[in-house]
Amino acid sequence: MKKEEWKNRYGFLLAAIGSAVGLGNIWRFPYLTYDNGGGAFLLLYFFALITAGIPILILEFTIGHKYKGSAPLVFAKINKKWEFIGWWQILISVVISIYYSVVIAWAVNYFLFAFNLSWGSDTVNFFLNNFLKISGSPFELNGMRYNVTLSIICVWLFSYIILNSGIRRGIEFVNKFLMPTLFIIMIIIVIRGIFLPGSSIGLNLLFTPDFSKIFDGSAWVDAYGQVFFSLSVAFAIMITYSSYLPKNADITNNAFITGLMDCGFSLLAATAVFSVVGFMAFKSGGVIPENLSGVFLAFATIPEAINQMPYLAALIGVLFFLAIIFAGFTSEISIIETVISAFMDKLHRPRKIITSIYCTIGCMISLIFTTGAGLLILDIVDHFINNFGIVLSGFFEVLLLGWFFNITMLKKHANAVSDIKIGIWWDGFIKYITPLILFMTLCLNFYSDIVKPYGGYSINALLYLGWCVVAFLIILAYLLTRLNWYNKDIFKELL
């Protein structure tokens, strides 16, 4: 099977930026900025972007472009014993793709609710009890929510249609529409937000620097963690996308553009969210809303703010959830593509077959999140995948490539096709700074979860839905490395 390629650089960049720009930019970055010193955190975030985010993007763009394959194939070409790392990243993407589809399905429903603000005045109660009918435990399923089920099926069907169409006619074509539209929508929301009464209260909360946070280790960990998660590194996406680049594609420049555009969208989203937060504080006499992060920000706090808007409330609601849908979809299709690409390489089967099988199985598994326990299961699984799965994957990726592989060869490959040349500074980031930060993050996450069980969940829930899921993925990654490559020719020439 001939390797597909992007039609042009513009298509690749929009797809890469589309993968990087996701739900975390909208509901995680604003809260972290507010909680970690406002403008001071922005300095830390930008420093982390330059010292870790962009260097890792360059690394993953380079190995994907040089070795032309999915993550397992790329790592197997580098060293047969490292194929395991590639499958570990693929399985992380499998899990994320399954629960990510659920959040998009929620946004589809809320997009429809926004036309007449049918979530009512008590938005928290509506989200938890009317919409999700949440149960009291992750082990109490309490039936399926059929409106969410129908939306999930539509999400997977749409993903199948895009991915089955291939790189140019599917992923590239859709991103050329979704990404510019997403930025336009967010700009409209920002303009509306900053003209709301009291918006300056929120923007002052967001951007006023608290420089004492610069000496707070947790703020540094949050900054590096947000950069790491937001840029879609260490779970196979950027390796896969860059493998579709033509031979003379500019690697370094593409990495800088992707990282900076992702940062720019995060700032846009933060401005939009906190101008609305300021408006809510103004309406309540100075009281700051409680739920400023995660699903509750999107599905409870923002709808409550929309209810209070003097005019254009429904329009802003429609646009906001359309932005959630678009941001979710561009990330979702990139995540699924990494999985499809890996099994196409391993099994040597056509895209149509692999896509059909994976989307069918993924859709069926995701239905567990349509039950009353769905939000609780999602919360636990997401916590462990992000805080242990991705961090551990990234740590071993930079450790192995930085210390046990000739990264000078990778640097020469990137410089041969790039306008911006990378020097010894890149080696230092990959070998020293990034591994150290990831190791510190991993230790801090592990310590926090041992000292205080996450989210107040029972030990059994965290064990079976958290630690056991992580352990199962490690075992399954090892088993996948034992499968034979059905197309031996892919190892004959390293491009």
MARZABA-93300 format. One record per residue: residue in three letters; x, y, z of N, C-alpha, C, O in turn. Coordinates in steps of 0.1 Angstrom, whole numbers, plus 2048, in hexadecimal, padded with zeros to 3 digits. Layout:
N
AlaXYZXYZXYZXYZ
...
***
This chain:
495
Met8087F480080080080080980D80081280E808
Lys8068167F780E8227F680B82B8017FF82D805
Lys81583180781483A81280D84780E81184D804
Glu80284B8157FB85781280386381680C86281F
Glu80186E81080787B8147FD8868147F388680E
Trp80189181C7F989D81C7FA8A480E8058A3808
Lys7F08AA80A7F08B17FD7FA8BD7FD8018BF7F4
Asn7FA8C48088038CF80A8068D28188008CC821
Arg80F8DB81B8138DF8288088E58308068E283C
Tyr8008ED82A7F48F38307EB8E88367E68EA841
Gly7E88DE82E7E08D38337E58CC83F7DE8C9849
Phe7F38C983F7F98C384B7F88CC8577F58C7862
Leu7FB8D98557FB8E28617EE8E38677EC8E2873
Leu7E38E485F7D68E58647D28D886C7CB8D8876
Ala7D68CC8667D38C086D7DB8BF87A7D58BA884
Ala7E88C287A7F08C28867EB8CC8917EA8C889D
Ile7E78D888D7E28E28967D48DD89B7D18DF8A7
Gly7CC8D78927BF8D18967C08C78A07B88C68A9
Ser7CB8BE89F7CD8B48AA7D18BB8B77CC8B78C1
Ala7DA8C48B67DF8CB8C27D48D38C97D28D38D5
Val7CC8DA8C17C18E28C77B58D98CA7AF8D38C1
Gly7B38D78D77A88CE8DB7A08D48E77A18E08EA
Leu7998CB8EE7918CF8F97998D59047958DE90C
Gly7A68D09067AE8D59117B28E490F7B48EB919
Asn7B28E99037B58F79017A98FF9067AB90B90A
Ile79D8FA90579190290978E90191778B90B91D
Trp78F8F591D78B8F492B7968F19357938F0941
Arg7A28EE9317AD8EC93A7B78F793B7BA8FB946
Phe7BB8FC9307C59079307C09149377C891993F
Pro7B49199357AF92593C7B092394B7B592C953
Tyr7AB9189507AB91695F7BA9159647BD91B96F
Leu7C390E95E7D090D9627D791A9637DF91D96C
Thr7D49239597DA9309597D59389657DD93F96C
Tyr7C89379677C293E9737C79399807CA941989
Asp7C992C9817CC92698E7DB9269917DF92499C
Asn7E392A9877F292A9897F9937986804938982
Gly7F294298A7F894F9897F695797D7FD96197B
Gly7EC9549757E895D96A7F395F9607F895695A
Gly7F796C95F80196F95580F96895881696694F
Ala81196596581E95E96881E95096382894B95E
Phe81294A96381193C95D81393D94E818933948
Leu80E94794881094893981F94993682394392C
Leu82794F93E83694F93C83B94193D84393C935
Leu83693A94883B92C94A83692393E83E91A939
Tyr82A92593A82591D92F82D91F92283091691B
Phe83092C91F83792F91384592991484B92490A
Phe84B92A92085992492285891592086190F919
Ala84E90E92584C90092384A8FC91484F8F2910
Leu84390590D8409028FF84D9028F784F8FA8EE
Ile85690C8FA86390D8F386D9038F78748FE8EF
Thr86D8FF9048778F59098738E790887B8DE909
Ala8668E49078618D69068578D38FB8598CA8F3
Gly84D8DC8FA8438D98F08488D98E28468CF8DB
Ile84E8E38DE8538E48D085F8DB8CD85F8D48C3
Pro8688D98D78738CF8D586D8C18D38728B98CA
Ile8628BD8DA85D8B08D98558AF8CB8568A48C5
Leu84E8B98C78488BA8BA8528B88AF8508B08A6
Ile85E8BE8B08688BD8A686D8AE8A686F8A889C
Leu86F8A88B287389A8B38698918AC86D8888A4
Glu85C8938AF8528898AA85088C89B84E882894
Phe85089889784F89B88885B895881859890876
Thr86789588787389088187288187F87587C874
Ile86F87A88A86F86B88986486688086585C879
Gly85886D88184D86987885186B86984E863861
His85787786685B87A85986687185386686D848
Lys87086E85C87B86685887885885687C85184C
Tyr87085285F86E84385F86084085985D834857
Lys85884985584C84784D84383C85284283184C
Gly83D83E85E83483486382C83886F82E843874
Ser82482F87381D83288082783088C83282C889
Ala82283489882C8348A38328268A583E8258A7
Pro82B81B8A583180E8A783B80B89C84680689F
Leu83880E89084280B88584E81488685980F884
Val84C82188A85782A88B86182589686D825894
Phe85C8228A286481D8AD86A8108A987680D8AE
Ala8638078A28697FA89E8747FC89487E7F5895
Lys87380688B87E80988288A80E88989680B885
Ile88881689389381C89B89A8118A38A68108A3
Asn8928098AA8977FE8B288C7F48B48827F78BA
Lys88E7E78B08837DE8B087D7DC8BF8727D98C0
Lys8867DE8C98827DD8D68797E98DB8727E88E5
Trp8797F38D38717FF8D78638008D185C8098D4
Glu85F7F68CA8527F58C48477F78CF83D7FC8CC
Phe84A7F18DA8417F28E683D8008E98318028EC
Ile84680A8E88428188EB83881D8E182F8248E5
Gly83A8198D483081D8CA8228178CD81881F8CC
Trp82180B8D18148058D480E80B8E180280C8E2
Trp81780E8EA8128148F780B8218F38018248F9
Gln8118298EA80B8368E67FE8348DE7F583B8E0
Ile7FE8298D67F28268CE7E68238D77DB8278D5
Leu7E981B8E27DE8168EB7D98228F37CD8228F7
Ile7E282B8F67DD8388FD7D483F8F47C98448F8
Ser7D78408E77CE8468DE7C183F8DC7B68458DB
Val7C18318DD7B58298DD7AB82E8E87A08308E5
Val7B182E8F47A88328FF7A38408FE797842901
Ile7AC8498FA7A78578F979D8598EE7938608F0
Ser79E8528E37958538D878784E8DD77D8548D8
Ile7878448E577A83F8EA7728498F376684B8F1
Tyr77984F8FD77285890677186690076886D904
Tyr77A8698F77798778F176C8788E97668838E8
Ser76986D8E275C86D8DA7508708E27468768DD
Val75186C8EF74586F8F874487E8FB7388838FB
Val74F8848FE74E89390074989A8F47418A48F5
Ile74D8968E874889C8DC73989A8DB7328A38D7
Ala73588E8DF72688B8DE71F8948E87148988E4
Trp7248968F471D89F8FD71C8AD8F77128B48F7
Ala7278B28F07278BF8EA71D8C08DF7178CA8DD
Val71B8B58D77118B48CD7038B78D36FB8BF8CD
Asn7008B08DE6F38B28E56F28C18EA6E78C78E8
Tyr6FC8C68F06FC8D48F56FB8DE8EA6F58E98EC
Phe7018DB8DE6FF8E48D36F18E58CF6EC8F08CC
Leu6E98DA8D06DB8DB8CD6D38E28D96CA8E98D6
Phe6D78DF8E56D18E68F06D28F58F06C98FC8F4
Ala6DE8F98EA6E19088EA6D79108E26D691C8E5
Phe6D090A8D96C79128D06BC9188D86B79238D5
Asn6B79118E36AD9178EB6B09178FA6A8918903
Leu6BE9158FD6C391590A6BB90B9136B790E91E
Ser6B98FF90E6B08F59156B78EF9206B18E6926
Trp6C38F39246CA8ED9306C48F493D6C78F0948
Gly6BC8FE93B6B59049476BE90D94F6C991094B
Ser6B991195B6C191A9646CB91396D6D5918970
Asp6C89069716D18FF9796D98F69706D68EA96E
Thr6E48FB96B6EC8F49606F38E89666F58DE95F
Val6F88E99726FF8DD9786F58D197A6F98C6976
Asn6EA8D497F6E08CA9816DB8C49746DA8B8973
Phe6DA8CC96A6D68C895D6E08BE9576DD8B4952
Phe6ED8C29586F88BA9526F98AD9596FA8A2952
Leu6F98AD9666FB8A096E6EF89796E6F088B96D
Asn6E389D9716D88959746CE8949686C9889966
Asn6CB89F9616C289E9566C88989496C388F943
Phe6D489D9466DB89993A6E288B93C6E0882934
Leu6EC88A9456F387E9476ED8749506F086894F
Lys6E48799596DE8709636E986896A6E885B96B
Ile6F286F9706FE8699756FB8609816F2863989
Ser7028559826FF84C98D70984F999710859998
Gly7088489A470F84B9B071D8449B07258479B9
Ser72083B9A672D8349A673183099872882F990
Pro73E82F99674282B98873E81D98573E819979
Phe73981598F73580898D72680698C7217FB98A
Glu71F81298D71081298B70D81897E70D82497C
Leu70A80F9747088149666FA81B9646FA82595E
Asn6F081596A6E281B9696DE81E95B6D7829959
Gly6E08159526DA8179456E282193C6EB828940
Met6DE82192F6E482A9256DC8379236D0837925
Arg6E384291F6DC84E91B6DB84E90C6E5851905
Tyr6CF84C9076CE84A8F86D18568F06D58548E4
Asn6CF8628F56D386E8ED6E286F8EC6E78738E1
Val6E986B8F66F886B8F56FC85F8EC7068618E5
Thr6F58548ED6F98488E56F884C8D67018488CE
Leu6ED8528D26EB8568C46F685F8C06FB85E8B5
Ser6FA8698C87048738C571186C8C371986F8BA
Ile7158628CC72185B8CB7228538BE72D8538B7
Ile71784D8BA7178458AE71A84F8A272184B899
Cys71485B8A271686589872586989872A86B88D
Val72B86B8A373986F8A474286589E74A868896
Trp7408588A174884E89B74584C88C74E849885
Leu73984D88873584C87A73C857872742855867
Phe73C86487774286F87075186D87075886F866
Ser75786887B76586587C76985A87177385C86A
Tyr76185087076384686676384B85876C848850
Ile75A85385575985984776586184476B860839
Ile76A86984E77687284B78286984A78A86A840
Leu78486085379085885379184E84779B84B842
Asn78584884478583F83978884682B78C83F821
Ser78685382B78985B81F79885D81D79C862812
Gly7A085A8277AF85B8267B486982B7AD871831
Ile7C186B8287C887782D7C48838267C088D82C
Arg7C48838197C18908117B28928107AE89D814
Arg7AA88880C79C88B80A79488A81778888E818
Gly79A88582279388482F79988E83979389983B
Ile7A488B8407A989284B7AD8A18467A98AA84D
Glu7B58A283B7B98AF8377AD8B78337AD8C3836
Phe7A48B282B7998B98267908BF83278C8CB832
Val78D8B783C7858BB84778C8C584F7858CF853
Asn7998C48527A08CD85A7A18DB8537A28E585A
Lys7A18DB8467A28E883F7958F08417958FC83F
Phe78A8E984477E8F084777C8F38567798FE85B
Leu77F8E885E77C8E986D7858F38747818FB87C
Met7928F387179C8FB87979A90A877799912880
Pro79990F86A79691E86978992286F78892C875
Thr77F91986D77291C87377291D88276C925888
Leu77A91388877B91389778192089C77D9268A6
Phe78C92589579293189A78993D8987889468A1
Ile78193D88D77894888B76D94889676A95389C
Ile76893C89975E93B8A47639408B175C9488B8
Met77093C8B57759408C177894F8C27769558CC
Ile77B9558B777D9648B677096B8B876F9758BF
Ile7659668B275896C8B475496B8C374F9758C9
Ile75795F8CA75395E8D875B9678E075696D8EA
Val7689698DD7719728E476B9818E376A9888ED
Ile7689858D77639928D57569948DD75499F8E3
Arg74D98B8DD74198C8E574498C8F373E9948FB
Gly74E9848F875198390675799090C753994916
Ile7609969047679A290A75E9AE90B7619B7911
Phe7529AD9047499B890473E9B690E7349BE910
Leu73F9AB9167359A89207389B192C7449B392F
Pro72F9B59347329BD9407399B594A7359A994D
Gly7449BA94F74C9B39597579A995375E9A395B
Ser7589A99467629A09407709A394577899A946
Ser7729B09487809B394C7839AD95A78F9AA95D
Ile7799AA96277C9A396F78299596C78C992972
Gly77D98E96278298195F78F98295879897A95B
Leu79198B94F79E98D9487A99919527B598D950
Asn7A699995C7B099C9667B399096F7BF98E972
Leu7A99879727AC97B9797B59729717BE96B976
Leu7B39729647BB96995B7C996E9597D3966959
Phe7CB97B9567D89809517E098795C7EC98995A
Thr7DA98B9677E39929717ED9889777E997E97C
Pro7FA98C97680498297A80698198980798B990
Asp80897598E80C97299B81996C99A81B960999
Phe82497499B83196F9988379669A384195F9A1
Ser8309659AF83495B9B983294D9B38399449B8
Lys82994B9AA82793E9A483393899C83492C99A
Ile83C94299884793D99185093499985892C994
Phe84F9369A685792E9B084F9229B585491B9BE
Asp8449209AF83B9149B383D9099A983A90A99E
Gly8438FE9AE8468F29A683A8ED99E83B8E8993
Ser82E8ED9A58228E799F81D8EF9938188EA989
Ala8208FD99381C90598882590197B820901970
Trp8328FE97E83B8FA9738368ED96D8368EB961
Val8328E497682E8D69728218D896981F8D195F
Asp8188E196E80B8E396780E8E99598088E694F
Ala8188F295881B8F994B8208EE94181C8EE936
Tyr82A8E69468308DC93D8258D293A8258CD92F
Gly81D8CE9448138C49418098C99378058C192E
Gln8048D59377FB8DB92E8018DB9207FA8D7916
Val80D8DF91F8148E09128148D190C8128CF900
Phe8188C891481A8BA91080D8B490B80D8AE900
Phe8028B69137F68B09107EF8B79047EA8B08FB
Ser7F08C49037EA8CC8F97EF8C98EB7E78CA8E1
Leu7FC8C78EA8028C68DD8018B88D78068B58CC
Ser7FA8AF8DE7F78A18D88048998D68068928CD
Val80E89B8DF81B8948DE81A8888E88138888F2
Ala82287E8E48238718EC8188688EC81785E8F4
Phe80E86A8E38048608E180285E8D27F785C8CD
Ala80D85E8CA80E85A8BC8098638B180B8608A6
Ile80186D8B57FB8758AB80587C8A180487B895
Met80E8848A781788C89F82188389782588788C
Ile82487889D82D86E89582586A88982B86987E
Thr81886688A81086187F80E86C875810869869
Tyr80A87887980788287081388686881288985C
Ser81F88786E82B88B86783088085E838883855
Ser82C87486083086985682986B84982E86583F
Tyr81F87384881887683B81E882834819886829
Leu82888883A82F89483483789082883D885828
Pro83889881D84089581284F89681685289B821
Lys85889280D86689081086D89D81587589C81E
Asn86A8A880F8718B48128698BE81A86B8CA81A
Ala8608B98228588C182B8608C88368698C283B
Asp85D8D48398648DC84485F8D78518548D9855
Ile8688D18598648CB8668648D587185A8D7878
Thr86F8DC8738718E587E8678F187E8608F4888
Asn8658F787285C90287184D8FD87484690487A
Asn84A8F186F83D8EC87183A8EA88082F8EC885
Ala8448E68878438E38968418F189D8388F18A6
Phe8488FB8998479088A083990E89D8329138A6
Ile83490D89082791288D81C90A89481391189A
Thr81D8FD8958138F589C8128F98AB8088FB8B0
Gly81E8FA8B181E8FD8BF81990B8C281290D8CC
Leu81D9158BA8199228BD80A9258BA80492C8C1
Met80591E8AF7F791F8AC7EE9198B77E491E8BB
Asp7F390E8BD7EC9078C87EC9118D47E29128DB
Cys7F79178D77F89218E27EF92C8DF7E89318E8
Gly7EE9318D37E593D8D07D79398D27CF9418D7
Phe7D392D8CE7C59298D07C29288DF7B792C8E3
Ser7CB9238E77C99228F57C79308FB7BE931904
Leu7CE93A8F77CC9478FC7BF94D8F87B89548FF
Leu7BA94A8EB7AD94E8E77A29488F079994F8F4
Ala7A393B8F27999348FA79993990878E93B90E
Ala7A593C90E7A694191B79F94F91C798951926
Thr7A195791279B96491278C96391178596A918
Ala78795A909779958908773953915768959919
Val77994991B77394392777394D93276994F939
Phe77E95493477F95D94077896B93E775971948
Ser77696F93276D97A93175F97793575897F93B
Val75B96A93274E96693774E96494674496794D
Val75995F94C75A95D95A75996B96175296C96B
Gly75F97595B75E98296175098796174B98E96A
Phe74998595673B98995473298295F72A988965
Met73597596272E96E96C73097497A727975982
Ala73D97797C74197D98973A98B98B73598E996
Phe73999298073299F98172499E98471E9A598C
Lys71D99497E70F99198070C98C98E70198F994
Ser7169869957149809A27199889AD71A9849B8
Gly71E9949AA72399D9B473199A9B873599D9C3
Gly7399959AF7479929B274B9849B57569819B8
Val74197B9B574496C9B87499659AC7429659A1
Ile75595F9AD75B9589A275494A9A17539439AB
Pro75094699574A93899375392D99876092F998
Glu74E92299D7569179A275C90E99776790B998
Asn75490A98E75890098475E90797875890B96E
Leu76C90897877390F96E77C90696678590B95F
Ser77B8F99677838F096077B8E395C7728DF963
Gly7808DD95177A8D094D76C8D19487688DB943
Val7658C59497588C494274E8CD9497458D2942
Phe7508D09567468D995C7478E795873D8EF957
Leu7538EC9547548F994E74C8FA94174590393F
Ala74E8F09387478F092B7388ED92C7318F4925
Phe7348E49357268E093571E8E59407128E1941
Ala7248ED94971C8F395471E90295671590A955
Thr72B90595772E91395A72B91C94E72592794F
Ile73091894272E92093671F92193271A92C92F
Pro71791693370991793170292193B6F9928937
Glu70792194770192A95170493894D6FB94194E
Ala71093B94871494894470B94C938707958937
Ile70994392F7029469236F394A9266ED953920
Asn6EE9439316E09479356DF9559396D595C938
Gln6EA95B93F6EA9689456ED97393A6EC97F93D
Met6F196F92E6F59799246E99829206DE97C91E
Pro6EB98F91F6E099891B6DA99690D6CE99890B
Tyr6E29929046DE98F8F66E79868EF6F39858F4
Leu6E39808E46EB9778DD6EF96A8E56F99648E1
Ala6E79678EF6EB95C8F86EB94F8F06F49478F1
Ala6E094C8E96DF93F8E26E993E8D76EF9338D5
Leu6EC9498D06F79498C67049458CC70C93D8C6
Ile70894B8D77159498DD71593A8E271F9348E1
Gly70A9358E77099278EB70B91E8E07139148E1
Val7059208D57069188C97159188C471B90E8C1
Leu71B9248C37299258BF73291F8C873C9188C4
Phe7309208D573991A8DF73A90B8DD7449058DD
Phe72E9058DD72E8F68DC7328F18CE7368E68CC
Leu7308FA8C47358F68B77448F68B774B8EE8B1
Ala74A9008BF7599008C075E8F38C87688EE8C4
Ile7568EF8D275A8E38D975A8D78D07638CF8D0
Ile74F8D68C774E8CB8BE7598CB8B47608C18B1
Phe75C8D78AE7678D88A47758D48AA77C8CD8A5
Ala7788DA8B67848D78BD7858C98C07908C38BF
Gly77A8C38C577A8B58C877C8AC8BC7848A28BC
Phe7768AF8B17768A78A57848A789E78989C89A
Thr78A8B389E7988B38977A28AB89F7AB8A589A
Ser7A08AB8AD7A98A28B57A58948B47AE88B8B3
Glu7988918B47938838B379887C8A779D8708A8
Ile79788289B79B87B88F7AA87988F7AF86F888
Ser7B28828957C08808957C487489E7CD86C89B
Ile7BC8738A97BF8688B37BB85A8AC7C38518AD
Ile7B085A8A67AC84D89F7B584A8947B883E892
Glu7BA85488C7C38518817D084A8867D584287F
Thr7D584E8917E18488967DF8398987E8831895
Val7D383589D7D08278A07CF8208927D4815890
Ile7C78258897C581F87C7D281D8757D581386F
Ser7DB8288757E882786E7F081C8747F781586C
Ala7F081A8817F88108877F48028837FD7F9880
Phe7E77FF8837E27F287F7E37F08707E57E486C
Met7E27FA8687E57F985A7F37F48577F67EC84F
Asp7FD7FB85F80B7F785D80E7E98628147E185C
Lys8087E586E80B7D88748047CD86C80B7C286A
Leu7F87CE8697F07C38637F07C38537EC7BA84D
His7F57CF84E7F67D083F7E87CE8397E67C782F
Arg7DE7D683E7D17D58397CC7E38357D17ED839
Pro7C27E382B7BE7F08267B87F98317B27F483B
Arg7B880682E7B28108387A480D83A79F80E846
Lys79C80A83078E80883178A7FD83B7817FF844
Ile7927F283B78F7E78447937EB85378B7E985C
Ile79F7F08557A37F486279A7FF8687967FE874
Thr79680986078E81386578080E86977A812873
Ser77A80586176D80086376D7F88707647FA879
Ile7777F08727787E787E77A7F088B7737EE895
Tyr7847F988A78780189677B80A89A77880B8A6
Cys77581189076A81A89475E8138997578188A2
Thr75C8078947517FF89A7537FA8A874B7FC8B1
Ile75F7F58AA7637F18B87647FD8C275F7FC8CD
Gly76A8088BD76B8148C575E8198C975C81D8D5
Cys75481A8C074781E8C27408168CD73981B8D6
Met7418088CC73B7FF8D57408018E37398018ED
Ile74D8028E47538048F274F8118F874D812904
Ser74F81C8F074B8298F573D82A8FB73A833902
Leu7358208F77278218FD72781F90C71D823912
Ile73181A91273281992073182792772C828932
Phe73683191F73583F925728845923726851927
Thr71E83E91D71184491C7088409286FC844928
Thr70E83893170683493C70783E94770E848946
Gly70083C95270084595D70E84696471185096A
Ala71683C96272483D96772E84395E73A843961
Gly72984795273284B94773C85694B748855949
Leu73786195173F86C95574A86895F75586C95E
Leu74686096974F85B97375A85296D766854971
Ile75684996576084195E76A849956776847957
Leu76485294E76C85B94677686394E78286494A
Asp77286895977A87096278686896779186D967
Ile78485C96B78F8549717988509667A4851967
Val79384B95B79B8469507A485194A7B0850948
Asp79E85D9487A58689437B086D94C7BB870947
His7AE86D9597B88719637C48689627CF86C961
Phe7C285B9617CD8519617D48519547E0850953
Ile7CD8529497D385293C7DC85E93A7E785E935
Asn7D786A93E7DE87793C7EA8789467F587B942
Asn7E88749537F287795D7FC86C95E80786E963
Phe7F986095980385595A80684F94C81284D949
Gly7FC84D9447FE84793780685092E81184B929
Ile80285C92B80886592281686A92782086A920
Val81686D93482387293A82D86793A83986A936
Leu82A85B93D83385093D83884D92F84484A92C
Ser82F84D92583284B91783C85691284685390C
Gly83986391584286D91185086C91885A86F911
Phe85086892485D86792B86685D925871860922
Phe86085192286884791B86C84A90D877847908
Glu8638529068668568F887385F8F887C85C8F0
Val87386990087E87390088B86C90689686F902
Leu88986491089485D91689B85490C8A785490B
Leu89384B9068998428FC8A08498F08AB8468EC
Leu8988528EA89D8598DE8A98638E28B28648DA
Gly8A88698EE8B28728F28BF86C8F68CA8718F3
Trp8BE8608FD8CA85B9038CF84E8FC8DB84A8FD
Phe8C68478F58CA83A8F08C88398E08C782E8DB
Phe8C88458DA8C78468CC8CF8528C78D185B8CF
Asn8D38518BB8DB85C8B58D28688B18CE8688A5
Ile8CF8718BA8C687C8B78CD8868AE8C788F8A8
Thr8DB8858AD8E288E8A38DD88B8958DC89488D
Met8DB87E8928D687A8858C88808838C5884878
Leu8C088088D8B288588C8B38958898AC89A881
Lys8BC89B8908BE8A988F8C38AD8818BE8B687B
Lys8CC8A587B8D08A786D8C58A58648C38AC85A
His8BC89B8668B189985D8A78A585D8A38A9853
Ala8A48AA86989B8B586A8A18C286489A8C985D
Asn8AE8C48668B58D08618B68D08528B68DA84B
Ala8B78C484C8B88C283E8AC8C78368AD8CB82A
Val8A08C783C8948CB83588E8D883C8838DC837
Ser8948DE84688D8E884D8948F684B8A08F684A
Asp88C90084C89290E84B8989128588A3918859
Ile89190E86389791187189F90587589A8FA876
Lys8AC9078778B58FD87B8B68FB88A8B6905891
Ile8B68EE88E8B78EC89D8C58E88A08CC8E2898
Gly8C98ED8AC8D78EB8B08D88E38BD8CF8DB8C0
Ile8E28E58C48E58DE8D18DB8E08DB8D88D88E4
Trp8D48EC8DB8C98EF8E48BE8E48E48B88E08EE
Trp8BB8DF8D88B18D48D68B58C88DD8AD8C18E4
Asp8C28C48DC8C78B88E38C58B98F28C18B08F9
Gly8C88C58F78C78C89058B98C690B8B68C1915
Phe8AF8CC9038A18CB90789D8BC9078968B7910
Ile8A08B58FC89B8A78FB8A289E90589C89590A
Lys8AF8A09088B68979118B589A9208B6891928
Tyr8B38A79238B48AB9318A78B19368A18AB93F
Ile8A38BC9308988C493688A8BC9368848BB940
Thr8878B792A87A8B19288798A493186F8A2937
Pro88389B93088288F93988189294887988B94F
Leu88889C94C8888A095A87A8A595E8748A1968
Ile8748AE9568678B395985C8A89598538A8961
Leu85D89F94F85389494E85588A95A84B88595F
Phe86188895E86387F96A85E88697785787F97F
Met86089397885A89A98484B89A98384589898E
Thr84589C97883789B97683188E97A82788D981
Leu83888397583387697883487398782B86D98D
Cys83F87798E84087599C83687D9A48308779AE
Leu8348899A082A8919A781C88C9A581488B9AF
Asn81888799980B88199780987499F7FF8729A5
Phe81486C9A08138609A78128639B680A85C9BD
Tyr81A86C9BB8198709C980B8759CD8068719D7
Ser80687E9C57F98849C77EE8799C87E587A9D1
Asp7EE86F9BF7E48659BE7E585B9CA7DB8559CE
Ile7F18599CF7F38509DA7EF8579E77E88519F0
Val7F28639E97EF86B9F57E086D9F67DA86CA01
Lys7DA8719EB7CB8749EB7C586E9DE7C88729D3
Pro7BD8639E07B785D9D47AF8679CC7A886F9D1
Tyr7B18669BF7AC86F9B579D8719B67968679B6
Gly79887D9B678A8809B578187B9C077587C9BE
Gly7868769CB77E8709D57788639D176E85E9D8
Tyr77C85C9C77778509C277C8449CC7868469D3
Ser7758399CC77982E9D47868289CF78982A9C3
Ile78C8219D779981A9D47978109C879F80F9BF
Asn78C8099C97887FF9BF7868069B178B8009A7
Ala77F8119B177D8189A478A81D99E78C81B992
Leu7938229A67A08279A17A881B99D7B081C993
Leu7A78109A47AF8049A17AB7FE9937B47FC98A
Tyr79E7FC99279A7F59867997FD97A79C7F996E
Leu79480A97B79281397079F81C96D79F822963
Gly7A881C9767B48249757C181B9737C681A968
Trp7C681697E7D280F97E7D18029757DB7FF96E
Cys7C67FB9767C57EF96D7C47F295F7C97EB956
Val7BE7FD95B7BD80294D7CB8049487CF80093D
Val7D380C9507E180F94C7E980294B7F1800941
Ala7E87F99547EF7EC9547EB7E49487F37DD941
Phe7DE7E39457D97DC9397DE7E192C7E27D9924
Leu7E07EE92B7E57F491F7F47F091D7F87ED912
Ile7FB7EF9288097EB92780A7DD9238137DA91A
Ile8027D49288027C69247FE7C49168057BD90E
Leu7F47CB9127EF7CA9047F97D08FA7FB7CA8EF
Ala8007DA8FE80B7E08F58167D68F381B7D48E8
Tyr8197CE8FE8237C48FC81F7B98F38267B48EB
Leu8127B58F480D7AA8EC80C7AE8DD80F7A68D4
Leu8097BB8DB8097C08CD8177BF8C68187BD8BA
Thr8217C18CE82F7C08C98327B28C583B7B08BD
Arg82B7A88CA82E79A8C78287968B982C78C8B4
Leu81F79E8B481979B8A782379E89C82B7A789D
Asn82279689282B7988878277A487E81B7A787D
Trp8307AB87882D7B586E82A7AD8618337A685C
Tyr81E7B085B81A7A88508207AD8438207A6839
Asn8267B984382D7BE83883C7C183C83F7CB841
Lys8447B78398527B883D85A7C38358657C7839
Asp8557C782A85C7D082185D7DE8278667E6824
Ile8557E18318557EE8378627F183F8657FC843
Phe8697E68428767E784A8827E784188D7E9845
Lys8807E683488C7E482B8937F182889F7F2826
Glu88B7FC82889180982588D81482F881816831
Leu89681B83589382583F8958338388A0837834
Leu88983983588A84682E88F85183689085D831
***
